[in-house]
């Protein structure tokens, strides 16, 4: 996932991981709707 790569130094931060997981969930939902 590009978000994880972009925020890689932040991965050890628990709150940052939650944000990344939230973004990935949103992007996954958008992809299902638009079917990229």
C-alpha positions in Angstrom: 0.0 0.0 0.0 1.4 3.4 -1.0 0.3 5.0 2.3 2.3 2.5 4.3 5.4 3.2 2.2 4.9 7.0 2.4 4.6 6.9 6.2 7.1 4.2 6.9 9.1 6.0 9.7 5.7 6.5 11.4 4.9 2.8 11.4 6.2 2.2 15.0 3.8 4.8 16.3 0.5 3.2 17.4 -1.7 6.2 16.6 0.0 6.5 13.2 -0.7 2.8 12.5 -4.4 3.5 13.3 -4.5 6.4 10.8 -2.8 4.3 8.1 -5.2 1.4 8.7 -8.1 3.9 8.4 -6.8 5.3 5.2 -6.3 1.9 3.7 -9.9 0.9 4.7 -11.2 4.1 3.0 -9.2 3.5 -0.1 -10.3 -0.1 -0.3 -13.9 1.0 0.0 -13.4 3.6 -2.7 -11.8 1.1 -5.0 -14.7 -1.3 -4.5 -17.2 1.5 -5.5 -15.2 2.8 -8.4 -13.7 -0.6 -9.2 -10.3 0.6 -10.3 
